[in-house]
Amino acid sequence: MDLITKSLDSPDEKRAFEKGTFELVKVGELTVGRATYQPGWKWSRHVGPGLGQTTCEVAHVVLGVSGCAKVRMDDGAEFEITPGVLCAIPPGHDSWVEGDEPYVSLHFMGAEDYARG
């Protein structure tokens, strides 16, 4: 393995949509994503329609960095992602920013497929 140094401030790819961005950095075989969503952002309103989907069908491993997001699974289960919370989210969910501050998270699984239209 070679030493690789990259910054999320200079992403390899940036996906933009209303009220949000998703920046990707490839480090060897791993793709890390940084999601930044503004208050009022909701996946089913701001990402899903462009993909022809009503819920996100990508599995994620996510670490909350700042702000708060709520996630609702298709079966109705809900949980929050706040700073320091690490979670595995299976396909079949919606999410939205909760509160008045932007939400930022890092995605360690599912980043390559997220919001790709």
Backbone as a ProteinNet text record, in pm:
[ID]
protein_1_A
[PRIMARY]
MDLITKSLDSPDEKRAFEKGTFELVKVGELTVGRATYQPGWKWSRHVGPGLGQTTCEVAHVVLGVSGCAKVRMDDGAEFEITPGVLCAIPPGHDSWVEGDEPYVSLHFMGAEDYARG
[TERTIARY]
84.5	0	89.3	52.9	125.2	61.8	143.5	92.3	11	-110.2	-199	-250.8	-239.2	-290.9	-383.9	-506.9	-606.1	-686	-762.5	-845.4	-987.9	-1084.2	-1223.5	-1251	-1159.7	-1175.2	-1137.8	-1075.8	-1045.2	-1095.5	-1227.2	-1281.9	-1253.3	-1254	-1240.4	-1368.5	-1481.1	-1610.3	-1703	-1791.1	-1889.8	-2026.5	-2122.9	-2260.2	-2342.7	-2405.1	-2482.1	-2629	-2712.5	-2857.1	-2911.8	-3038.9	-3097.6	-3075.5	-3022.3	-2997.7	-2889.5	-2806.5	-2703.7	-2595.4	-2485.9	-2375.8	-2326.2	-2267.2	-2204.2	-2069.8	-1961.9	-1826.5	-1760.1	-1692	-1628.4	-1477.5	-1406	-1261.4	-1227.2	-1147.6	-1103.6	-964.6	-951.4	-824.4	-797	-710.7	-689.6	-818.7	-867.3	-991.7	-1113.7	-1092.6	-1202.5	-1248.8	-1379.4	-1436.7	-1509.3	-1468.6	-1529.7	-1612.1	-1732.1	-1817.6	-1841.8	-1852.8	-1893.3	-2023.3	-2127.3	-2258.2	-2271.3	-2317.1	-2345.6	-2484.8	-2578.7	-2717.7	-2763	-2835.5	-2887.3	-3020.7	-3057.1	-3188.4	-3298.5	-3393.6	-3501.8	-3475.4	-3349.8	-3318	-3388	-3440.4	-3499.2	-3468.5	-3421.5	-3380.9	-3494.5	-3614.7	-3726.3	-3772.9	-3734.1	-3772.5	-3659.6	-3534.5	-3423.6	-3328.6	-3334.6	-3246.9	-3329.6	-3423.6	-3501.7	-3569.7	-3637	-3705.7	-3612.2	-3490.3	-3393.8	-3349.2	-3370	-3332.9	-3454.9	-3574.8	-3697.1	-3726.9	-3684.2	-3701.8	-3773.9	-3848.7	-3915.8	-3839.8	-3756.5	-3668.9	-3529.3	-3430.5	-3290.8	-3267.7	-3215.8	-3191.4	-3042.1	-2962.8	-2819.3	-2795.3	-2716.2	-2674.2	-2557.1	-2559.4	-2455.1	-2393.8	-2268.3	-2208.3	-2171	-2231.7	-2226.5	-2177.7	-2096.9	-2054.3	-2103.8	-2186.5	-2231.8	-2117.4	-2104.2	-1997.3	-2054.6	-2162.3	-2226.1	-2372.8	-2451.5	-2593.8	-2665.7	-2787.6	-2870.5	-2952.8	-2956.8	-3043.7	-3130.9	-3251.2	-3340.4	-3347.3	-3362.1	-3375.6	-3501.7	-3581.9	-3700.9	-3687.9	-3689.1	-3683.9	-3821.2	-3825.7	-3952.5	-4050.9	-3998.6	-4087.7	-4137.6	-4098.7	-4144.8	-4048.8	-3946	-3847.1	-3772.9	-3749.4	-3680	-3564.2	-3460	-3348.3	-3280.3	-3195	-3122.4	-2974.2	-2912.8	-2767.6	-2718.9	-2638.8	-2582.5	-2430.4	-2356.6	-2210.3	-2160.4	-2072.5	-2014.2	-2091.9	-2213.1	-2294.3	-2250.6	-2213.9	-2174.5	-2283.6	-2335.6	-2444.6	-2436.8	-2492.1	-2509.1	-2657	-2685.8	-2823.9	-2851.1	-2945.4	-2976.1	-3057	-3069.2	-3152.3	-3296.9	-3368.9	-3509.4	-3531.8	-3487.3	-3501.5	-3513.6	-3564	-3566.2	-3489.6	-3438.4	-3370	-3389.1	-3371.8	-3389.5	-3310.6	-3281.2	-3212.7	-3315	-3277.6	-3360.3	-3296.6	-3374.4	-3322.9	-3278.9	-3212.2	-3177.3	-3031.6	-2952.7	-2813.2	-2784	-2687	-2652.8	-2609.6	-2634	-2594.3	-2478.9	-2374.3	-2258.4	-2231.1	-2205.7	-2170.4	-2066.7	-1993.8	-1897.9	-1955.4	-1943.8	-1996.4	-1878.6	-1868.7	-1758.4	-1800.2	-1930.1	-1981.8	-2100.4	-2111.9	-2223	-2199.4	-2084.6	-2059.2	-2059.4	-2000.7	-1992.5	-2128.7	-2227.8	-2360.2	-2458.9	-2423.4	-2517.7	-2544.1	-2671	-2715.2	-2653.3	-2624.1	-2569	-2683.8	-2702.1	-2814.7	-2771.2
-117.5	0	124.2	222	348.3	448.4	541.6	651	744.2	774.7	864.6	969.8	1095	1204.3	1288	1303.8	1383.5	1465.3	1560.1	1644.8	1648.7	1643.2	1658.9	1800.7	1893.3	2030.3	2043.1	1938.4	1930.6	1796.1	1777.3	1646.2	1604.5	1473.9	1418.9	1439.9	1445.4	1464.2	1535.9	1619.4	1688.9	1675.3	1626.2	1613.5	1719.2	1806.8	1915.5	1900.5	1936.4	1936.2	2044.2	2075	2181.5	2154.4	2252.4	2249.8	2151.5	2102.6	2009.5	1981	1926.4	1878	1745.5	1666.1	1540.8	1535.2	1542.4	1546.6	1411.7	1362.2	1231	1241.6	1163.2	1152.3	1004.1	966.2	827.2	815.9	721.2	694.1	545.9	513.8	373.5	315.8	208.8	146.4	194.8	285.9	338.1	472.5	490.1	619.3	672	790.3	855.3	972.4	987.7	1098.7	1191.7	1321	1418	1482.1	1461.2	1519.3	1648.7	1753.9	1881	1923.8	1926.3	1957.2	2076	2166.7	2285.6	2255.9	2336.7	2319.3	2318.7	2229.3	2214.4	2106.1	2054.2	1948.2	1819	1747.4	1615.6	1530.2	1407.6	1320.4	1300.9	1270.7	1240.8	1362.9	1481.2	1603.8	1657.5	1644.8	1711.4	1619.1	1489	1394.1	1290.3	1227.7	1118.2	1147.4	1263.2	1289.2	1287.1	1333.5	1331.4	1191.7	1097.1	957.8	870.8	931.1	855.1	761.3	798	712.2	789.3	716	778.4	756	651.8	629.7	594.8	617.6	588.8	438	382.2	238.4	205.4	298.1	276.2	244.4	142	112.2	204	259.6	353.3	311.5	348.7	356.8	502.5	569	714.5	753.8	860.6	921.5	1065.1	1100.4	1237.7	1327.2	1443.6	1538.9	1662.8	1718.8	1835.3	1840.2	1908.9	1918.2	1789.4	1776.6	1660	1621.7	1492.8	1439.8	1331.4	1321.3	1211.5	1116.9	989.8	885.6	807	781.9	697.6	581.4	461.2	341.1	315.5	239	207.5	138.2	69.4	3	97.1	227.1	326.5	355.1	272.8	297.3	428.5	509.1	636.3	645.1	718.1	746	874	929.4	1052.2	1025	1103.7	1102.1	1239	1239.3	1360.2	1344	1449.4	1438.3	1319.7	1241.2	1125.4	997.1	1002.4	881.3	812.3	686.6	603.7	499.9	489.1	394.1	331.3	210.5	139.5	150.1	204.6	226.6	139.4	46	-38.5	37.1	-17.6	44	56.2	152.8	170.7	269.9	394.8	495.9	635.8	727.3	869.4	938.3	1058.7	1133.7	1282.2	1360.3	1504.7	1573	1701.2	1781.5	1821.1	1801.1	1838.6	1962.3	2066.9	2186.2	2293.7	2395.3	2515.6	2524.3	2421.4	2427.9	2322.5	2349.7	2250.9	2118.8	2012.8	1878.2	1833.4	1780.5	1728.7	1587.5	1496.1	1358.7	1305	1204.4	1133	995.2	953.4	824.9	734.8	620.2	527.4	405.3	392.2	286.4	346	314.4	361.3	494.5	557.6	690.9	693.4	591.5	591.6	593.9	528	515.2	621.9	699.8	795	912.6	940.9	1055.2	1056.2	937.5	926.9	902.4	999.6	989.2	963
0	0	0	-83.3	-88.2	7.4	55.1	136.9	48.1	89.8	15	111.6	73.6	154.8	68.3	114.6	41.6	140.9	88.4	172.5	118.5	208.2	166.9	118.4	148.8	99.6	-47.9	-104	-247.9	-298.6	-304.1	-337.7	-481.3	-502.6	-637.4	-717.4	-647.2	-712.7	-615.7	-670	-587.9	-653.2	-577.3	-624.6	-550.6	-626.1	-565.3	-598.5	-504	-521.5	-429.7	-444.1	-363.4	-214.9	-144.9	-0.4	41.3	-51.6	-7.9	-108.2	-54.8	-137.7	-81	-168.1	-129.1	-200.2	-122.2	-177.1	-155.9	-259.5	-253.4	-271	-190.8	-201.4	-204.9	-303.3	-315	-254.1	-159.7	-93.2	-113.2	-207.8	-242.4	-295.3	-232.6	-276.5	-198.3	-104.6	-23.4	-77.4	-86.6	-121.8	1	46.5	161.9	109.9	163.8	124.8	242.5	213.1	314.9	269.2	349.4	321.7	400.8	334.5	400.6	356.1	450.9	419.9	503.3	440.3	506.7	574.5	675.1	736.9	630	645.6	548.1	444.8	438.5	342.1	383.8	282.7	303.6	181.5	204.5	94.6	-5	42.9	-47.1	-126.4	-84.7	-154.8	-243.3	-198	-266	-342	-318.3	-389.6	-465.4	-398.5	-456.1	-588	-602.5	-729.3	-850.9	-834.3	-945.1	-982.5	-890.3	-913.8	-944.2	-936.8	-956.8	-841.1	-718.3	-601.2	-490.5	-409.5	-295.1	-165.4	-159.8	-44.9	-94.9	-9.5	-44.6	-37.9	-145.1	-153.2	-143.9	-88.7	-68.9	78.1	106.9	244.2	278.8	399.2	440.9	574.1	594.7	727.4	742.3	842.3	855.1	993.9	999.4	1124.8	1126.2	1224.4	1238	1281.9	1216.5	1249.1	1317.6	1263.6	1325.1	1286.2	1366	1339.3	1374.4	1325.4	1356	1233.4	1205.3	1100.1	1161.5	1113.1	1150.4	1031.8	1062.3	960.9	992.9	890.7	905.8	808.3	863.2	781.2	720.7	613.1	548.3	642.4	746.2	841.7	951.5	944.8	1041.2	1154.7	1173.7	1279.7	1250.5	1355.1	1340.6	1439.3	1400.2	1489.4	1444.8	1532.9	1503.9	1487.1	1399.5	1385.1	1431.5	1536.2	1593.1	1597	1631.4	1632.2	1715.7	1654.4	1720.8	1705.6	1651.8	1633.2	1503.8	1515.4	1401.8	1382.3	1259.8	1238.1	1099.8	1093.2	966.8	931.8	815.1	772.7	651.2	661.2	545.6	440.8	321.7	218.4	266.1	205.7	237.2	349.9	328.1	431.5	371	450.1	418.8	530.8	506	610.7	586.3	692.1	683.1	794	771.8	872.8	978.2	1101.3	1215.6	1279.8	1298.1	1364.3	1266.9	1322.6	1246.6	1205.3	1228.8	1185.9	1079.3	992.6	889.5	952.7	880.5	921.9	833.3	895.4	822.9	872.1	779.2	815.4	717.7	762.9	679.3	648.7	522.5	477.2	440.6	509.4	486.9	405.2	383.6	296.4	221.7	93.7	13.4	-55.2	-30.8	-85.5	-238.5	-299.6	-447.8	-513.2	-451.7	-512.6	-467.5	-365.5	-309.1	-403.3	-427.2	-509.2	-649.6	-697.8	-834.3	-930.2	-1019.6	-1112.1	-1252.9
[MASK]
+++++++++++++++++++++++++++++++++++++++++++++++++++++++++++++++++++++++++++++++++++++++++++++++++++++++++++++++++++++

